[in-house]
Protein backbone atom coordinates (compact mmCIF):
# COMPACT_ATOMS: atom_id res chain seq x y z
CA UNK A 1 0.00 0.00 0.00
CA UNK A 2 1.29 3.45 -0.84
CA UNK A 3 2.42 5.67 2.06
CA UNK A 4 -0.26 8.29 1.50
CA UNK A 5 -2.92 5.66 2.00
CA UNK A 6 -1.47 4.73 5.39
CA UNK A 7 -1.57 8.41 6.25
CA UNK A 8 -5.20 8.65 5.19
CA UNK A 9 -6.17 5.64 7.33
CA UNK A 10 -4.25 7.13 10.24
CA UNK A 11 -6.18 10.38 9.89
CA UNK A 12 -9.47 8.50 9.86
CA UNK A 13 -8.65 6.67 13.08
CA UNK A 14 -6.95 9.51 14.88
CA UNK A 15 -8.33 10.29 18.30
CA UNK A 16 -6.70 11.43 21.50
CA UNK A 17 -7.61 10.77 25.07
CA UNK A 18 -6.69 13.17 27.82
CA UNK A 19 -7.80 14.24 31.26
CA UNK A 20 -11.12 16.05 31.45
CA UNK A 21 -11.06 18.74 34.09
CA UNK A 22 -14.53 20.27 34.04
CA UNK A 23 -16.38 19.59 37.32
CA UNK A 24 -19.24 17.14 37.42
CA UNK A 25 -22.59 18.76 38.03
CA UNK A 26 -24.49 16.30 40.18
CA UNK A 27 -27.75 16.36 42.05
CA UNK A 28 -28.75 13.95 44.80
CA UNK A 29 -31.22 11.28 43.84
CA UNK A 30 -33.17 8.79 45.94
CA UNK A 31 -32.59 5.88 43.55
CA UNK A 32 -32.02 2.83 45.75
CA UNK A 33 -28.98 0.71 44.85
CA UNK A 34 -29.17 -2.93 45.91
CA UNK A 35 -26.10 -5.17 46.04
CA UNK A 36 -27.19 -8.63 47.11
CA UNK A 37 -25.59 -11.96 46.33
CA UNK A 38 -26.82 -14.88 48.43
CA UNK A 39 -24.66 -17.99 48.29
CA UNK A 40 -24.84 -21.67 49.22
CA UNK A 41 -22.30 -21.17 52.02
CA UNK A 42 -23.54 -21.52 55.59
CA UNK A 43 -22.62 -17.99 56.62
CA UNK A 44 -24.44 -14.79 57.59
CA UNK A 45 -25.66 -13.47 54.23
CA UNK A 46 -25.12 -9.78 53.49
CA UNK A 47 -27.12 -7.22 51.52
CA UNK A 48 -25.89 -3.68 50.89
CA UNK A 49 -28.33 -0.83 50.31
CA UNK A 50 -27.15 2.61 49.29
CA UNK A 51 -27.88 5.69 47.24
CA UNK A 52 -25.72 6.80 44.30
CA UNK A 53 -22.25 8.25 44.62
CA UNK A 54 -22.04 12.03 44.44
CA UNK A 55 -18.32 12.13 43.66
CA UNK A 56 -16.31 10.01 41.28
CA UNK A 57 -14.07 8.52 43.98
CA UNK A 58 -16.47 9.08 46.84
CA UNK A 59 -18.41 6.64 48.95
CA UNK A 60 -22.07 5.78 48.43
CA UNK A 61 -24.61 7.20 50.84
CA UNK A 62 -25.83 4.27 52.96
CA UNK A 63 -29.55 3.51 52.91
CA UNK A 64 -30.36 3.06 56.57
CA UNK A 65 -33.48 2.09 58.45
CA UNK A 66 -34.75 -0.46 55.93
CA UNK A 67 -36.73 -3.59 56.70
CA UNK A 68 -35.14 -6.40 54.71
CA UNK A 69 -36.09 -10.04 54.40
CA UNK A 70 -35.64 -12.95 52.03
CA UNK A 71 -38.39 -15.52 51.51
CA UNK A 72 -37.50 -19.03 50.36
CA UNK A 73 -40.21 -20.68 48.23
CA UNK A 74 -42.93 -18.51 49.80
CA UNK A 75 -42.45 -20.51 53.00
CA UNK A 76 -39.29 -19.79 54.99
CA UNK A 77 -38.48 -16.19 55.97
CA UNK A 78 -34.94 -15.00 56.70
CA UNK A 79 -34.78 -11.58 58.37
CA UNK A 80 -31.84 -9.21 57.89
CA UNK A 81 -30.67 -6.74 60.51
CA UNK A 82 -28.70 -3.57 59.92
CA UNK A 83 -25.04 -3.75 60.91
CA UNK A 84 -24.55 -0.96 63.45
CA UNK A 85 -20.83 -0.84 62.63
CA UNK A 86 -21.45 -0.45 58.92
CA UNK A 87 -24.59 1.53 58.02
CA UNK A 88 -26.30 0.30 54.87
CA UNK A 89 -25.16 -3.29 55.37
CA UNK A 90 -27.87 -5.77 56.38
CA UNK A 91 -26.91 -9.17 57.82
CA UNK A 92 -28.90 -12.34 58.43
CA UNK A 93 -28.34 -15.30 60.71
CA UNK A 94 -26.31 -18.01 58.93
CA UNK A 95 -28.25 -19.88 56.22
CA UNK A 96 -27.63 -21.42 52.82
CA UNK A 97 -29.30 -20.25 49.61
CA UNK A 98 -29.36 -23.54 47.76
CA UNK A 99 -29.80 -24.70 44.17
CA UNK A 100 -33.36 -25.56 43.18
CA UNK A 101 -35.11 -23.09 45.48
CA UNK A 102 -36.54 -19.69 44.60
CA UNK A 103 -35.65 -16.71 46.77
CA UNK A 104 -37.56 -13.46 46.96
CA UNK A 105 -36.01 -10.27 48.35
CA UNK A 106 -38.37 -7.81 50.05
CA UNK A 107 -37.22 -4.34 51.09
CA UNK A 108 -39.22 -1.62 52.80
CA UNK A 109 -37.55 1.77 53.07
CA UNK A 110 -38.79 5.35 53.24
CA UNK A 111 -42.40 4.24 52.74
CA UNK A 112 -41.65 2.28 49.58
CA UNK A 113 -41.40 -1.44 48.88
CA UNK A 114 -39.07 -3.20 46.47
CA UNK A 115 -39.02 -6.82 45.33
CA UNK A 116 -36.79 -9.16 43.36
CA UNK A 117 -36.52 -12.91 42.84
CA UNK A 118 -33.72 -15.21 41.71
CA UNK A 119 -32.63 -18.84 41.78
CA UNK A 120 -29.14 -20.25 41.60
CA UNK A 121 -27.62 -22.50 38.97
CA UNK A 122 -24.78 -25.00 39.54
CA UNK A 123 -21.15 -23.95 39.29
CA UNK A 124 -18.40 -25.87 37.51
CA UNK A 125 -15.22 -26.85 39.41
CA UNK A 126 -12.32 -24.44 39.72
CA UNK A 127 -9.39 -25.10 37.45
CA UNK A 128 -5.80 -24.59 38.67
CA UNK A 129 -4.79 -21.04 39.53
CA UNK A 130 -2.24 -19.67 37.09
CA UNK A 131 0.13 -16.78 37.60
CA UNK A 132 3.34 -15.56 36.05
CA UNK A 133 6.38 -13.67 37.22
CA UNK A 134 6.72 -10.03 36.17
CA UNK A 135 9.60 -7.89 37.48
CA UNK A 136 10.19 -10.11 40.54
CA UNK A 137 6.50 -9.97 41.37
CA UNK A 138 3.54 -12.02 40.22
CA UNK A 139 0.53 -11.40 38.04
CA UNK A 140 -2.62 -13.49 37.68
CA UNK A 141 -3.21 -15.30 34.40
CA UNK A 142 -6.96 -15.23 33.88
CA UNK A 143 -8.57 -17.57 31.40
CA UNK A 144 -11.98 -18.93 30.46
CA UNK A 145 -12.98 -22.43 31.48
CA UNK A 146 -16.00 -24.71 31.21
CA UNK A 147 -19.25 -24.01 29.45
CA UNK A 148 -21.37 -22.16 32.02
CA UNK A 149 -21.23 -18.41 32.76
CA UNK A 150 -19.41 -17.54 35.94
CA UNK A 151 -17.11 -15.05 37.57
CA UNK A 152 -14.15 -15.58 39.88
CA UNK A 153 -13.40 -13.17 42.70
CA UNK A 154 -9.70 -13.16 43.69
CA UNK A 155 -8.95 -11.67 47.09
CA UNK A 156 -5.21 -11.18 47.46
CA UNK A 157 -3.62 -10.76 50.85
CA UNK A 158 0.07 -10.25 51.58
CA UNK A 159 1.95 -11.68 54.55
CA UNK A 160 1.88 -8.24 56.12
CA UNK A 161 -1.89 -7.94 56.24
CA UNK A 162 -3.14 -11.46 56.81
CA UNK A 163 -6.12 -10.05 58.64
CA UNK A 164 -7.15 -8.53 55.32
CA UNK A 165 -7.64 -5.00 56.66
CA UNK A 166 -7.21 -3.93 53.97
CA UNK A 167 -6.49 -6.71 51.54
CA UNK A 168 -3.64 -6.22 49.12
CA UNK A 169 -6.03 -6.29 46.20
CA UNK A 170 -9.16 -7.74 44.68
CA UNK A 171 -9.50 -8.81 41.07
CA UNK A 172 -12.67 -10.17 39.46
CA UNK A 173 -12.58 -12.14 36.24
CA UNK A 174 -15.90 -12.36 34.38
CA UNK A 175 -16.47 -15.32 32.06
CA UNK A 176 -19.94 -14.76 30.64
CA UNK A 177 -19.65 -16.99 27.56
CA UNK A 178 -20.86 -14.20 25.33
CA UNK A 179 -19.53 -12.55 22.20
CA UNK A 180 -19.76 -8.79 22.69
CA UNK A 181 -17.94 -6.52 20.30
CA UNK A 182 -17.36 -3.98 23.06
CA UNK A 183 -15.78 -6.73 25.18
CA UNK A 184 -13.51 -7.85 22.34
CA UNK A 185 -12.33 -4.26 21.82
CA UNK A 186 -12.49 -3.20 25.47
CA UNK A 187 -9.86 -0.76 26.77
CA UNK A 188 -6.61 -2.00 28.25
CA UNK A 189 -6.49 -3.01 31.90
CA UNK A 190 -3.85 -1.96 34.36
CA UNK A 191 -1.68 -4.85 35.59
CA UNK A 192 -2.02 -5.86 39.21
CA UNK A 193 1.19 -7.27 40.70
CA UNK A 194 1.64 -8.96 44.07
CA UNK A 195 4.71 -10.22 45.92
CA UNK A 196 5.80 -13.77 46.70
CA UNK A 197 4.13 -15.07 49.84
CA UNK A 198 0.77 -13.54 48.97
CA UNK A 199 -2.34 -15.57 49.67
CA UNK A 200 -5.03 -15.71 47.00
CA UNK A 201 -8.55 -16.72 47.95
CA UNK A 202 -10.61 -17.57 44.86
CA UNK A 203 -14.39 -17.68 44.96
CA UNK A 204 -16.14 -18.86 41.83
CA UNK A 205 -19.77 -17.74 41.49
CA UNK A 206 -22.38 -19.32 39.25
CA UNK A 207 -24.40 -16.89 37.15
CA UNK A 208 -28.07 -17.39 36.28
CA UNK A 209 -29.46 -16.16 32.95
CA UNK A 210 -30.90 -12.95 34.40
CA UNK A 211 -27.76 -12.32 36.47
CA UNK A 212 -25.71 -12.73 33.29
CA UNK A 213 -27.87 -10.11 31.56
CA UNK A 214 -27.26 -7.74 34.44
CA UNK A 215 -23.50 -8.37 34.46
CA UNK A 216 -23.22 -7.84 30.71
CA UNK A 217 -25.04 -4.53 30.88
CA UNK A 218 -23.06 -3.47 33.95
CA UNK A 219 -19.74 -4.32 32.28
CA UNK A 220 -20.82 -2.50 29.12
CA UNK A 221 -21.10 0.65 31.24
CA UNK A 222 -17.91 0.09 33.24
CA UNK A 223 -14.99 -2.21 32.33
CA UNK A 224 -15.86 -2.55 28.64
CA UNK A 225 -16.50 1.17 28.08
CA UNK A 226 -13.95 3.36 26.33
CA UNK A 227 -12.63 0.93 23.71
CA UNK A 228 -12.86 1.18 19.94
CA UNK A 229 -16.46 -0.04 19.60
CA UNK A 230 -18.72 0.98 22.46
CA UNK A 231 -22.41 0.22 22.65
CA UNK A 232 -24.88 3.04 23.23
CA UNK A 233 -25.13 4.08 26.84
CA UNK A 234 -28.15 2.54 28.51
CA UNK A 235 -29.64 1.70 31.87
CA UNK A 236 -28.14 -1.34 33.53
CA UNK A 237 -30.54 -4.29 33.61
CA UNK A 238 -32.05 -5.19 36.97
CA UNK A 239 -34.45 -7.70 38.48
CA UNK A 240 -35.63 -5.21 41.10
CA UNK A 241 -39.01 -3.57 41.00
CA UNK A 242 -39.37 0.01 39.78
CA UNK A 243 -37.39 2.71 41.56
CA UNK A 244 -34.35 0.61 42.46
CA UNK A 245 -31.29 -0.57 40.60
CA UNK A 246 -28.59 -3.17 41.19
CA UNK A 247 -29.31 -6.87 41.39
CA UNK A 248 -30.51 -9.56 43.75
CA UNK A 249 -28.60 -12.71 42.85
CA UNK A 250 -28.44 -16.22 44.22
CA UNK A 251 -25.21 -18.02 43.37
CA UNK A 252 -23.55 -21.33 43.97
CA UNK A 253 -20.01 -20.69 45.16
CA UNK A 254 -16.88 -22.78 45.42
CA UNK A 255 -13.57 -21.51 46.70
CA UNK A 256 -9.93 -22.40 47.23
CA UNK A 257 -6.86 -20.77 48.71
CA UNK A 258 -3.37 -20.62 47.25
CA UNK A 259 -0.14 -19.27 48.69
CA UNK A 260 2.09 -17.90 45.95
CA UNK A 261 5.69 -19.02 46.25
CA UNK B 1 -23.49 6.37 39.65
CA UNK B 2 -23.54 10.11 40.06
CA UNK B 3 -27.05 11.44 40.10
CA UNK B 4 -30.17 11.86 38.05
CA UNK B 5 -30.31 11.12 34.36
CA UNK B 6 -29.49 13.93 31.95
CA UNK B 7 -28.11 16.16 34.69
CA UNK B 8 -24.80 16.91 33.00
CA UNK B 9 -23.76 18.49 29.73
CA UNK B 10 -20.69 18.18 27.61
CA UNK B 11 -18.74 21.43 27.24
CA UNK B 12 -19.81 23.81 24.50
CA UNK B 13 -18.90 22.58 21.03
CA UNK B 14 -17.42 25.13 18.67
CA UNK B 15 -14.90 25.21 15.86
CA UNK B 16 -13.96 27.34 12.88
CA UNK B 17 -13.62 25.83 9.41
CA UNK B 18 -12.22 27.92 6.55
CA UNK B 19 -12.20 27.16 2.85
CA UNK B 20 -10.64 28.96 -0.13
CA UNK B 21 -12.02 28.04 -3.55
CA UNK B 22 -9.98 28.66 -6.68
CA UNK B 23 -11.95 28.57 -9.91
CA UNK B 24 -9.80 27.00 -12.58
CA UNK B 25 -11.97 28.08 -15.54
CA UNK B 26 -10.96 31.21 -17.29
CA UNK B 27 -13.84 30.99 -19.69
CA UNK B 28 -17.23 30.65 -17.96
CA UNK B 29 -18.90 29.71 -21.25
CA UNK B 30 -17.25 26.30 -21.42
CA UNK B 31 -19.26 23.12 -21.05
CA UNK B 32 -17.71 22.30 -17.70
CA UNK B 33 -16.52 24.09 -14.60
CA UNK B 34 -13.80 22.92 -12.28
CA UNK B 35 -12.30 24.32 -9.12
CA UNK B 36 -9.81 23.57 -6.37
CA UNK B 37 -10.75 23.99 -2.70
CA UNK B 38 -8.28 24.29 0.16
CA UNK B 39 -9.82 23.88 3.60
CA UNK B 40 -8.79 23.81 7.22
CA UNK B 41 -11.12 22.00 9.60
CA UNK B 42 -11.13 23.28 13.19
CA UNK B 43 -8.73 26.13 12.47
CA UNK B 44 -8.00 27.03 16.07
CA UNK B 45 -7.60 23.42 17.18
CA UNK B 46 -10.42 23.29 19.69
CA UNK B 47 -10.51 19.99 21.65
CA UNK B 48 -14.21 19.21 21.39
CA UNK B 49 -14.97 16.11 23.48
CA UNK B 50 -16.45 13.28 21.47
CA UNK B 51 -17.27 11.34 24.61
CA UNK B 52 -16.20 11.16 28.24
CA UNK B 53 -15.17 8.13 30.28
CA UNK B 54 -15.41 7.69 34.05
CA UNK B 55 -13.93 4.22 34.35
CA UNK B 56 -10.20 4.68 33.95
CA UNK B 57 -7.12 5.56 35.95
CA UNK B 58 -4.43 7.90 34.66
CA UNK B 59 -1.19 5.94 34.30
CA UNK B 60 0.81 8.82 32.88
CA UNK B 61 0.04 11.87 30.82
CA UNK B 62 -2.63 10.86 28.30
CA UNK B 63 -2.40 7.17 29.15
CA UNK B 64 -5.55 5.81 30.73
CA UNK B 65 -6.37 2.24 31.74
CA UNK B 66 -9.19 0.44 33.49
CA UNK B 67 -7.98 -0.63 36.96
CA UNK B 68 -7.80 -4.35 37.74
CA UNK B 69 -7.70 -3.94 41.50
CA UNK B 70 -11.10 -3.10 42.96
CA UNK B 71 -9.71 -1.96 46.32
CA UNK B 72 -6.95 0.50 45.51
CA UNK B 73 -8.11 2.58 42.58
CA UNK B 74 -8.37 6.24 41.80
CA UNK B 75 -10.58 7.03 38.84
CA UNK B 76 -10.10 10.12 36.74
CA UNK B 77 -12.34 11.51 34.03
CA UNK B 78 -10.96 11.31 30.51
CA UNK B 79 -12.21 12.68 27.22
CA UNK B 80 -11.75 11.58 23.65
CA UNK B 81 -11.54 14.19 20.94
CA UNK B 82 -10.99 13.87 17.23
CA UNK B 83 -8.98 16.04 14.90
CA UNK B 84 -7.57 19.36 15.81
CA UNK B 85 -6.59 21.67 12.89
CA UNK B 86 -6.81 19.43 9.83
CA UNK B 87 -6.07 20.64 6.29
CA UNK B 88 -7.76 19.17 3.24
CA UNK B 89 -7.73 19.66 -0.50
CA UNK B 90 -10.62 18.88 -2.85
CA UNK B 91 -11.17 19.17 -6.55
CA UNK B 92 -14.67 19.75 -7.97
CA UNK B 93 -15.68 19.13 -11.54
CA UNK B 94 -19.17 19.63 -12.96
CA UNK B 95 -20.86 19.77 -16.32
CA UNK B 96 -22.79 22.89 -17.21
Interface residues (C-beta under 8 A of the other chain):
Chain A: X11 X14 X15 X16 X17 X18 X19 X20 X21 X22 X24 X25 X26 X27 X28 X29 X31 X33 X52 X53 X54 X55 X56 X57 X166 X167 X168 X169 X170 X171 X172 X186 X187 X188 X189 X190 X191 X192 X222 X223 X225 X226 X230 X245
Chain B: X1 X2 X3 X4 X7 X8 X9 X11 X47 X49 X50 X51 X52 X53 X54 X55 X56 X57 X58 X59 X61 X62 X64 X65 X66 X67 X68 X69 X70 X71 X72 X74 X75 X76 X77 X78 X79 X80 X81 X82 X83 X86
